[in-house]
Amino acid sequence: MLRLLQEPSLTTVLLTAPVAVPLAVAGAYALGCLRAGRPTAEVPTVQRPLEVVTAGTGPAPVPMPEESLAPAAPPVRGRHPGDWVGLASPAVVLACAGGLAGPVVDGRSMVAYSGLLRADAVTAWMLLVVGAVALIACASAPTFLAGERAARRTTGRTVMGVPPAHGGPPCSSEAENLGERSRAWGSYHALVHAFLAAMCLAVVTANLGVLWVAIEATTIVTAFLVGHRRTRTSVEAAWKYVVICSAGIALAFLGTVLVYYAARQAGIAEVMALDWPTLVARADRLDPAVTRLGITLVVLGYGAKAGLVPLHAWLPDAHSQAPAPVSALMSGVLLSVAFAAILRYRVIADAALGADFTRVLLAGIALLTLALAAALLLAQRDYKRMLAYSSMEHMSLIALAAAVGSPLALAAALLHIAGHGLVKATAFCASGRILQLRGTSKIGRVRGLLAQSPWLGAVFGLALVALLGFPPFSLFASELGIARAGFAAGAGLGWITAAALLLVLIAFAALVTRTARMLLGPAPTREAVVEESPAALWPLALGLMACAALGIATGPLGDLLSQAAAVLGRQ
């Protein structure tokens, strides 16, 4: 079996499929959307309800805010055959990750297209994380979109350049209904699977220039998803996301150019000047001054996509306005894929400049991000923004582990990436259903969630317990590993780790205070008990079980995790 996996043709398939299959699925959804859009009749547009507000001398009609809309009706049960097509991409990504994990766990690498695509243990680990989180998000999407249509917040034309028909009446025929649903599947899923393909390309490429292109592609695709509802708030969030992340990507581009210049000055051939294995092997020849400036720009640039200061301001707005499954993908894996790029550059920087440079840079960014996240969590009143600031908190812990740089710290960072992705995907998908159930994202307006919807409340509560770092979830083991590695690294990093743990306790208190009020207490008297459909719950339960399993024992993934830490720790 191992000899079969080493065949060049199979290696090419395993490295190409995680990118090619999501692109093919995206194209299939887009073509299906276009075909479905032609024959169906137009759905009449009804104006959004108006609320009369007294201001000055007389009433003035103003649009009713989103929070004041009536809670959604229970989502449509059952699945269209097209819903299952969306699971093909995550399944292929997971299968390819499993196929690559066997050979690379022994320290070998697999290459295709003259080294343009390359897999090592880090690649296999990140593909597993991307596939698992994408499975949760894609499996939750049909129920979420059904709830959005039931709440009249979206139609099949949303995202396709035509304003949504707010409050439109139901379709008059089954043919119109199928056409409407097909348009919704096509527009949403085409963008989601293109997003997934871009993230997989960033993971499997060995060329740092292609890595930059892939991460830039994620910005372009997700901008349309952030503005999915076409409301003023969501469009503002999309523009803010584009502007800030484009500034970050521009910094990363300048850093990549400087690294390329340093490689050319060191005598590395033009075609190999951005090849990651070549740069790692010849890092001692790079000019220190140019490399130092290039690495700083890269860390700041990709740190913007990872939600780290100073270019972090897009994250709470984008996560709060994007559809819940898209927020799950952005928080669960987009941030981690961007930070994986930083980890790759860190190996080059440590070999060229020594470990102290990246240690100081990453530790400083980690503490600043963690302090800001803890302070904002204390004042937060929106539960989707609360989850976004929690993502900043956890990414800062991963940055702290990268600053420590020991094998234990790097293994804990990779385990934290996996656990955070699984739990945050579960939490965001559950928050999307809470928004549909209660019609508001304000923490103060959500009470008695466990009493009104026991299963949904239990899933959301367990996801928050996992984010707080309680056992048996893997975030407990990874945070413990980061703390142990930090205190063992010396007095300087020991004090930094102690300060980080104090800030984590502040964030812990803020999350407990906010979420306890949401979950506990009696249900609102006018609201009946809601039973969630199995289709809405099984992806979320799967994510929690996977995170708990990683916290109890890594099992066959233990060797892969150790080898991935060794790849990132070599100097």
C-alpha positions, -999 to +999 in steps of 0.1 A: +000+000+000+028+024+009+045+016-025+012+024-042+010+058-025+045+066-037+035+063-074+039+097-091+005+095-107-013+088-074+008+115-056-004+140-083-040+130-077-037+133-039-022+168-042-044+181-069-078+168-058-082+190-027-081+220-051-096+206-082-127+189-067-140+220-048-135+241-079-154+215-100-182+215-074-183+253-074-186+253-112-214+228-111-233+249-086-227+281-106-239+265-138-269+249-121-278+284-107-276+300-141-298+273-156-323+275-128-325+313-131-338+314-166-371+295-168-387+304-135-411+333-130-402+364-110-412+365-074-429+398-066-409+421-044-426+433-013-411+463+006-395+456+040-419+464+068-417+499+082-417+510+118-431+544+128-407+563+150-416+597+165-388+622+159-393+659+164-427+671+152-441+640+135-436+604+127-411+594+100-410+559+085-377+542+089-366+507+080-371+482+107-337+470+121-328+434+117-330+428+155-367+438+155-378+412+130-399+384+142-381+352+150-379+328+121-402+299+117-386+264+121-365+257+090-377+235+063-370+199+071-355+174+046-328+178+021-327+185-016-303+162-036-282+191-043-274+195-006-255+163-006-233+174-035-219+201-011-204+174+011-183+160-018-155+186-014-150+181+024-150+143+019-124+145-009-102+168+012-104+144+042-097+114+020-066+130+003-054+141+038-056+106+050-038+093+019-010+118+023-007+112+061+008+077+057+039+085+037+047+119+053+045+107+089+080+091+083+095+124+074+092+121+036+076+146+014+055+141-017+057+165-047+039+171-079+042+194-109+080+198-105+077+207-068+049+234-072+027+212-050+042+195-020+030+176+010+047+171+043+033+164+078+021+200+082+003+198+049-015+166+058-025+180+093-039+212+079-058+194+052-074+173+079-084+204+098-098+221+066-118+190+056-132+185+091-143+221+096-157+223+060-177+191+066-194+208+096-200+240+077-213+224+045-235+200+063-251+228+083-256+251+053-289+237+039-307+240+072-293+275+078-303+287+043-338+272+048-341+292+080-329+324+063-356+320+036-382+312+063-372+344+080-374+363+047-338+375+051-326+360+018-338+347-015-324+327-044-312+359-060-290+370-031-253+373-040-261+372-077-261+409-082-299+414-078-312+429-046-330+404-023-368+404-024-375+411+013-406+396+025-417+381-008-446+357-006-440+320-011-437+306-046-470+298-063-459+265-077-435+237-070-415+245-101-410+281-089-400+268-055-374+244-069-360+272-091-358+295-062-340+269-041-316+261-069-306+297-073-299+299-036-278+267-037-259+278-067-249+313-056-240+304-020-223+271-026-203+282-056-186+308-035-181+285-005-165+258-026-142+283-044-132+296-009-124+260+001-103+254-030-083+286-023-076+275+012-065+240+001-042+256-025-025+277+002-019+245+022-006+222-005+017+246-025+054+248-019+059+281-037+055+312-015+043+332-044+014+308-051+007+308-014+003+346-016-021+343-046-042+316-028-046+337+004-055+368-017-081+346-035-097+338-002-102+376+004-119+381-030-143+352-026-152+357+010-160+394+005-191+384-015-201+359+013-197+385+040-221+407+022-245+378+015-276+396+029-271+428+010-280+449+040-262+481+047-244+466+077-233+435+058-220+456+028-201+479+052-186+448+068-176+434+034-159+466+024-141+469+057-129+433+053-117+440+017-099+472+026-081+460+057-072+425+044-060+440+011-037+463+031-024+432+049-020+412+017-001+441+002+023+440+031+027+403+027+034+408-010+062+433-002+076+408+023+075+380-003+093+403-029+120+410-003+125+373+005+127+367-033+153+394-036+173+380-007+172+345-023+184+358-057+212+378-040+222+345-023+226+328-056+194+308-056+181+302-091+151+323-102+127+294-106+135+282-070+138+315-053+104+312-036+105+274-032+100+268+006+123+237+009+150+254-010+148+286+011+149+265+043+180+246+031+199+278+021+185+302+046+220+308+061+230+325+028+202+351+029+210+387+037+200+393+073+188+429+069+166+422+039+153+390+054+144+407+087+124+434+069+107+408+046+097+385+075+083+414+095+061+425+066+050+389+060+041+384+097+021+417+098+004+410+064-006+374+070-013+383+106-041+405+093-058+375+078-051+356+111-069+382+131-038+395+149-030+432+157-026+457+143-048+448+113-075+429+131-105+453+130-122+435+101-127+403+121-157+411+144-176+429+117-171+402+090-178+373+114-210+389+127-224+397+093-214+366+073-238+336+071-231+313+101-215+285+081-192+310+064-183+324+098-175+289+108-151+285+079-135+319+083-129+315+120-123+278+120-098+275+092-091+307+073-074+322+103-054+290+108-044+287+071-031+323+072-011+315+104+002+283+089+019+306+063+035+325+091+047+292+106+063+284+073+081+317+071+092+313+107+113+283+098+131+304+072+136+333+096+149+311+125+175+295+101+186+329+087+184+352+117+182+330+148+152+322+169+153+355+190+139+377+162+107+358+156+103+350+193+102+387+202+080+396+172+054+369+177+054+372+215+047+409+213+019+405+188+004+376+208+003+396+240-012+427+223-038+407+206-048+388+237-050+420+258-072+436+232-095+405+229-099+402+266-108+439+270-133+438+242-149+406+255-156+423+288-176+450+270-192+428+244-230+428+240-233+408+207-228+370+208-215+366+172-190+394+178-182+377+211-172+345+192-151+366+168-131+382+197-128+347+211-111+337+178-086+365+184-079+352+218-072+317+206-051+328+176-029+348+200-023+317+220-012+299+188+011+329+181+025+326+217+032+289+211+050+297+178+071+323+197+082+296+222+091+274+192+099+242+211+086+208+198+060+207+226+049+242+219+046+236+181+027+204+186+004+222+211-001+250+185-011+225+158-035+207+182-050+240+192-056+248+155-075+216+151-095+219+183-103+256+178-115+249+143-139+222+153-153+240+182-156+274+166-173+259+136-199+243+159-203+275+179-209+297+149-233+273+132-253+271+165-253+309+168-268+311+134-297+290+144-301+311+177-303+342+155-331+326+135-348+314+166-348+346+185-344+372+158-316+391+175-279+388+181-279+408+213-268+389+243-292+408+266-322+397+246-315+360+247-326+342+278-336+307+287-321+291+256-318+257+273-355+258+283-368+268+249-345+246+227-328+220+249-307+204+222-295+236+205-288+252+239-268+221+250-247+221+218-240+258+221-232+255+258-208+226+252-191+245+225-185+274+249-173+250+275-148+237+250-137+272+241-131+279+278-106+251+279-124+225+300-116+188+296-121+164+278-119+188+249-086+191+230-083+228+238-076+219+274-047+197+264-033+222+239-035+252+263-018+231+290+009+222+265+014+258+255+017+268+292+041+241+300+063+249+270+063+286+278+073+282+315+100+257+304+115+281+278+132+304+302+125+334+325+116+358+298+091+336+281+079+324+315+068+359+324+051+364+291+033+331+295+021+341+330+008+374+316-010+356+288-026+332+313-039+362+333-054+377+302-070+343+294-086+342+328-101+377+321-115+364+288-127+333+306-147+354+331-162+376+303-174+345+283-189+328+314-207+360+325-222+366+290-232+331+281-246+320+314-274+346+310-282+333+275-284+297+284-300+297+319-334+308+332-369+302+320-379+304+284-398+335+273-435+331+281-447+337+245-422+312+230-430+275+227-404+248+231-386+242+198-374+208+187-345+210+163-343+186+134-315+159+133-302+175+101-294+206+120-278+189+150-257+160+137-229+182+121-226+202+154-225+170+175-199+155+152-177+185+157-179+183+195-173+146+195-142+150+173-128+177+195-134+156+226-118+126+210-087+146+202-086+158+238-087+122+252-062+107+228-047+117+194-046+080+185-032+074+150-028+112+145-002+114+173+027+105+150+015+129+123+013+157+149+048+150+162+062+149+127+044+182+118+060+198+149+094+185+138+090+200+103+081+234+117+109+232+144+139+225+122+165+252+119 
